[in-house]
Amino acid sequence: MDKIRPLGQYVRELRESRDISLRELATKLKVSAAFLSDVELGRRHASDRLLVDLARILETSIDELKKHDTRPPVEEIRRLSHSDPIYGLAFRKLVNKNLSPEDLLQMVENAGKGKKKK
């Protein structure tokens, strides 16, 4: 399995491959260079609007950028756990298993393979 680079690192690689300086990209995005630097270093997170603009300027797709957004969907997990306590139990059991990220991804990919399409 390919190693997934964090979003900030990926953005920096795209920016550098297109020979765009950090300040130049920040100006085009209408954000400060300090903010963009923090995004690239993983200290701050890009909004969906900023991701759309980054995709346009860096000539990639929003989906490609989102593939590198490795933040856990905390709010979605919280919402699911509140709506159905079984999700909370399932998430707890998953965490307690101490599975590797590769094992988790493989488990998710295999989960849909045996299901019949409706």
Helices and strands as residue ranges (DSSP letters): H 7-17, H 22-29, H 33-40, H 48-57, H 62-66, H 74-83, H 85-96, H 101-111
